[in-house]
Amino acid sequence: MLGKDPSNLEETYSLYEKNNLKKPILQVIDLETAQEEDFKKISNEVLKEFGKLDGLLNNAGILGTKTSIQNYDLEEWRRVSKVNFESALLLTRSLFPVLEIPNNSSVVFTSSGVGKKGRAYWGAYAISKFATEGLVQILSEELEKTSGIRVNAINPGPVETKMRAQAYPAEDPKTLKSPKEVMNAYLFLMGIDSLNITGKSIEAQ
């Protein structure tokens, strides 16, 4: 389990303990500065602790600035791209050795509607999601004939999150779905009911 905030990781860890679930590995990592070697160390830890990896969810993301392409700060653009796309690519690639062990593992990326149809002023965030959609298509095709790893994306839609509030500050959060309401879509792609599905980008219902 990866995250930037140790307190959030510890809170989630306590839920595993409370429900008598197998305890996860906690790894504090800053995706803005993480390098490929950092992700390879995580892969080694997973192999040592669990012997395999059945599923990977790439869900980390930042909104960045909502402004025109002409006025977008280049360093901010790189930061959004690093967190939203490059880190997910490096993590997934580094975890291939443990994902291939079960022969039916699942990799899921969180996408967005603006990664399918661009919208003005969504800049780096939208481009990072377009890149994610492309990665899912390419990676799934590359792995389909040689590996049991399936690769898909989910667009969760309007969900009550901090990022949504940042993007739409005037929006009434009561009109939005809760994170729990979109969880079934993630569980479906992670579970055995989706064994024959790869290269798809689905909308959370």
C-alpha positions as CSV (number, residue, x, y, z in Angstrom):
1,M,0.0,0.0,0.0
2,L,1.6,3.2,-1.2
3,G,0.9,6.8,-0.1
4,K,2.5,10.2,0.6
5,D,0.7,10.7,3.9
6,P,1.8,8.3,6.7
7,S,-1.3,9.1,8.8
8,N,-3.6,8.0,6.0
9,L,-1.7,4.8,5.5
10,E,-1.8,4.0,9.2
11,E,-5.6,4.7,9.3
12,T,-6.1,2.3,6.4
13,Y,-3.8,-0.3,8.1
14,S,-5.9,-0.2,11.2
15,L,-8.9,-1.2,9.1
16,Y,-7.1,-4.3,8.0
17,E,-6.3,-5.2,11.6
18,K,-9.9,-4.5,12.7
19,N,-11.3,-6.8,10.0
20,N,-8.7,-9.5,10.6
21,L,-7.3,-9.2,7.0
22,K,-3.8,-10.0,6.0
23,K,-1.7,-7.0,6.9
24,P,-0.4,-4.9,3.9
25,I,3.1,-3.5,3.5
26,L,3.0,0.3,4.0
27,Q,5.3,2.3,1.9
28,V,5.5,6.1,2.2
29,I,6.5,7.5,-1.2
30,D,6.4,10.9,-2.9
31,L,5.5,10.3,-6.5
32,E,6.8,13.8,-7.4
33,T,10.4,12.7,-6.7
34,A,10.3,8.9,-6.9
35,Q,12.7,7.2,-9.3
36,E,12.5,3.8,-11.0
37,E,14.8,2.3,-8.4
38,D,12.3,3.2,-5.7
39,F,9.6,1.3,-7.4
40,K,11.9,-1.7,-8.0
41,K,12.5,-1.8,-4.2
42,I,8.7,-2.0,-3.7
43,S,8.5,-4.9,-6.1
44,N,11.2,-6.7,-4.2
45,E,9.4,-6.1,-0.9
46,V,6.2,-7.5,-2.3
47,L,8.0,-10.6,-3.6
48,K,9.7,-11.1,-0.2
49,E,6.5,-10.6,1.9
50,F,3.8,-12.1,-0.3
51,G,5.5,-14.1,-3.1
52,K,3.2,-12.6,-5.8
53,L,0.8,-9.8,-6.6
54,D,-2.8,-10.4,-7.7
55,G,-3.7,-6.8,-8.5
56,L,-2.5,-3.3,-8.8
57,L,-4.6,-0.1,-8.7
58,N,-2.9,3.0,-10.0
59,N,-5.2,5.7,-8.4
60,A,-2.8,8.5,-7.3
61,G,-3.4,11.8,-9.0
62,I,-3.3,15.6,-8.7
63,L,-5.4,18.2,-10.5
64,G,-2.8,20.8,-11.2
65,T,-3.8,24.3,-12.4
66,K,-6.9,24.8,-14.5
67,T,-5.7,27.4,-17.0
68,S,-5.0,27.7,-20.7
69,I,-2.2,25.8,-22.4
70,Q,-0.7,29.2,-23.3
71,N,-0.4,30.2,-19.7
72,Y,0.4,26.8,-18.1
73,D,3.5,26.8,-16.0
74,L,6.0,24.2,-17.4
75,E,7.2,23.0,-14.0
76,E,3.6,22.5,-12.8
77,W,2.9,20.6,-16.0
78,R,5.8,18.3,-15.4
79,R,4.7,17.7,-11.8
80,V,1.2,16.7,-12.8
81,S,2.6,14.4,-15.6
82,K,5.0,12.8,-13.1
83,V,2.4,12.0,-10.5
84,N,-0.5,11.1,-12.7
85,F,1.2,9.2,-15.5
86,E,4.9,8.6,-15.3
87,S,4.8,7.2,-11.7
88,A,2.0,4.8,-12.6
89,L,4.0,3.6,-15.7
90,L,7.1,3.1,-13.7
91,L,5.3,1.3,-10.8
92,T,3.4,-1.0,-13.1
93,R,6.6,-1.9,-15.1
94,S,8.6,-2.5,-11.9
95,L,5.9,-4.8,-10.6
96,F,5.7,-7.0,-13.7
97,P,7.8,-9.8,-12.1
98,V,5.4,-10.3,-9.2
99,L,2.2,-9.6,-11.3
100,E,3.2,-12.4,-13.7
101,I,3.4,-15.1,-10.9
102,P,-0.4,-15.6,-10.4
103,N,-1.0,-15.8,-14.2
104,N,-4.3,-14.0,-13.8
105,S,-3.4,-10.7,-12.2
106,S,-5.2,-7.4,-12.9
107,V,-3.8,-3.8,-13.4
108,V,-6.3,-1.0,-13.1
109,F,-5.7,2.7,-13.8
110,T,-8.1,5.4,-12.7
111,S,-8.9,7.6,-15.8
112,S,-11.3,10.5,-16.4
113,G,-13.8,11.8,-18.8
114,V,-11.4,14.5,-19.8
115,G,-8.9,11.8,-20.9
116,K,-11.4,10.7,-23.6
117,K,-12.7,14.0,-24.8
118,G,-10.5,17.0,-24.1
119,R,-11.9,20.1,-22.4
120,A,-10.5,23.7,-22.4
121,Y,-8.4,24.6,-19.3
122,W,-7.9,21.1,-18.1
123,G,-4.3,21.2,-19.4
124,A,-1.8,18.8,-17.9
125,Y,-4.5,16.8,-16.0
126,A,-6.4,15.9,-19.2
127,I,-3.2,15.2,-21.1
128,S,-2.1,12.8,-18.3
129,K,-5.4,10.9,-18.6
130,F,-5.2,10.7,-22.4
131,A,-1.7,9.2,-21.8
132,T,-3.2,6.8,-19.3
133,E,-5.9,5.7,-21.8
134,G,-3.2,5.1,-24.4
135,L,-1.0,3.1,-22.0
136,V,-3.9,0.8,-21.2
137,Q,-4.6,0.1,-24.9
138,I,-0.9,-0.5,-25.8
139,L,0.1,-2.4,-22.7
140,S,-3.0,-4.7,-22.8
141,E,-2.2,-5.6,-26.4
142,E,1.4,-6.2,-25.7
143,L,0.6,-8.6,-22.8
144,E,-2.5,-10.3,-24.2
145,K,-0.7,-13.1,-26.0
146,T,2.3,-13.4,-23.7
147,S,1.0,-12.9,-20.1
148,G,-1.9,-13.5,-17.8
149,I,-1.9,-9.8,-16.8
150,R,-5.0,-7.9,-17.8
151,V,-4.9,-4.1,-18.0
152,N,-8.0,-1.8,-17.8
153,A,-9.0,1.7,-16.8
154,I,-12.0,3.1,-14.9
155,N,-13.6,6.5,-15.2
156,P,-15.2,6.9,-11.8
157,G,-17.2,9.9,-13.0
158,P,-18.4,12.7,-10.6
159,V,-17.4,11.5,-7.1
160,E,-17.2,13.4,-3.8
161,T,-13.5,13.8,-3.4
162,K,-11.1,16.6,-2.5
163,M,-9.9,16.8,-6.1
164,R,-13.5,17.2,-7.3
165,A,-14.1,20.0,-4.9
166,Q,-10.9,21.7,-6.1
167,A,-12.0,21.4,-9.7
168,Y,-15.6,22.5,-9.1
169,P,-15.6,24.7,-5.9
170,A,-19.2,25.8,-6.5
171,E,-20.7,22.3,-6.9
172,D,-23.0,20.9,-4.2
173,P,-21.2,17.7,-3.0
174,K,-24.5,16.2,-2.0
175,T,-25.3,15.7,-5.7
176,L,-22.2,13.5,-6.2
177,K,-21.6,9.8,-5.7
178,S,-19.6,8.7,-2.7
179,P,-16.3,6.8,-3.2
180,K,-18.1,3.7,-1.9
181,E,-20.7,3.9,-4.7
182,V,-18.0,3.4,-7.4
183,M,-16.1,0.7,-5.6
184,N,-17.9,-2.2,-7.2
185,A,-16.4,-1.2,-10.6
186,Y,-12.9,-1.5,-9.2
187,L,-13.7,-4.8,-7.4
188,F,-15.1,-6.2,-10.7
189,L,-11.9,-5.4,-12.7
190,M,-9.8,-6.7,-9.8
191,G,-11.8,-9.9,-9.4
192,I,-12.3,-13.2,-11.2
193,D,-15.4,-12.0,-13.0
194,S,-13.2,-9.9,-15.3
195,L,-10.7,-12.6,-16.3
196,N,-11.5,-12.2,-20.0
197,I,-11.5,-8.4,-20.0
198,T,-8.5,-6.4,-21.0
199,G,-7.7,-3.2,-22.8
200,K,-11.0,-1.7,-21.8
201,S,-11.9,1.7,-20.3
202,I,-15.2,1.4,-18.4
203,E,-17.5,3.9,-16.7
204,A,-18.3,3.3,-13.1
205,Q,-22.0,2.9,-12.6
